[in-house]
Amino acid sequence: MTPVFAVEVTPMVVTFSPDSRSNNASSLVHNQLPRDIAFDIQIYEIDFSQGTPKLISLDDSPLWVFPPSLFLQPGQSQQLQFRWLDKKLPSTDKSYQVSLIEQPIANQSINKQSQLTMLLNVNLIVHLDQPRLVPKLTIKKPHVEDGFIITEVLNEGKGAGRLSDYEIKITKNKTLSDRILKDQLKANGYDVFFAPNSTTVIKVPIPQSLQKGSLSHLRLVLAR
């Protein structure tokens, strides 16, 4: 079996509450490469309001990441810690991209340098989740395409949410036809993040109970 060489980050998506007693979270970075590796860390705020997520570079980030740089020999691991430092809590839930940007190592041998075709970038996501802030979701009219019910979900609330937080009720002609339980889609590898002030597309597979007959007048309802 061919060995897999990579940099592993676990977890790659971190969620924590900045106003809780345990105002911290962490990820573990493990070097599975057969060489030394060094990273500098850059933090970006993610703006979801324009449809396509936009990264805003932060020189003075309220999200604290420690250590600010990493040096890992083959097989070594290092924990990254996250903490909210600003005394003022944000008015909406926030999301950040933490980028590990590989740096050249000055004393690395010429032989090893010649094998390095490109420097790595590894990205992980940190979500701030404040229990006092809740999402306010509006579901637009769905349409059917390639075996899926597709629709847009507008979050007008100040809190973020996830599709797996909700039971999905599928109605036809205002009558409940089927439902998808919480976490059911997530168990199959599908979940959707609803950031504040964003519009997000979701795709729900058409249940077998609805695969025959007309699919007009379908509606989706998300229920806590």
C-alpha positions, 0 to 999 in steps of 0.5 A, a space after each residue: 500500500 502506497 504511503 500517504 504524505 500530507 499535513 493533517 488538521 483535525 478538526 478542520 472546522 471549529 465552532 466555539 462560543 466567545 462568551 462562554 467560560 471556556 472561551 477557547 478551542 483547538 485543532 491539531 496539526 500533524 506533519 505526515 510529510 517526510 520533511 520538515 515544514 514551517 508555516 506562518 498563520 494568516 487570519 481572514 474574516 469571511 464575508 458571506 453577504 455577497 453570495 460568494 464568500 469573500 475573505 477580508 485580511 486582518 492585521 489585528 484580529 480579535 480571534 487569537 491563534 497560538 502559536 502564530 507560526 509552526 515548525 514541524 519535523 516529520 511525524 510531529 504534531 502541534 496544537 493550534 489554540 483559538 480564543 476570542 480576545 476582544 472585550 466587545 462581542 460581535 453583533 452577529 456570529 462571525 466566521 474566520 479562515 485560518 490559513 497555514 502558509 508554508 514558508 521556505 526553510 533556509 537550512 533545508 538541504 538542496 536535495 530536499 529543496 529540489 523535491 519541493 515543487 510548490 509550497 503548501 497552503 492549509 486552511 481551516 474554518 473557525 465559527 463563533 457561535 453565540 447562544 443569544 443570537 439565533 438565525 431567522 431563515 426564509 425559504 424561497 420557492 423550490 424547483 426540482 432538478 436531477 432528482 433533487 429539490 433545490 431552493 435558496 435559504 435567506 438568513 436574516 438573523 444575527 446568528 448562524 445555523 446549519 441544515 443539520 439543526 433542522 428537520 426538513 418537512 416536505 409539503 405538496 399542495 400544503 399537505 405534509 408528504 415526507 420529512 427528513 430528520 435532523 442529522 439525516 443528511 449530515 450522516 450521508 456527508 451533506 450539511 449546509 452552513 447558514 451565515 448571518 445576512 447570507 443566501 445559501 443554496 440547498 439540495 434535498 434528495 427527492 424522497 422515494 414517496 414523492 418520486 412518482 406523480 407530479 412534483 408541482 406545488 412542493 414546499 420545504 419547511 425547516 423546523 427546529 
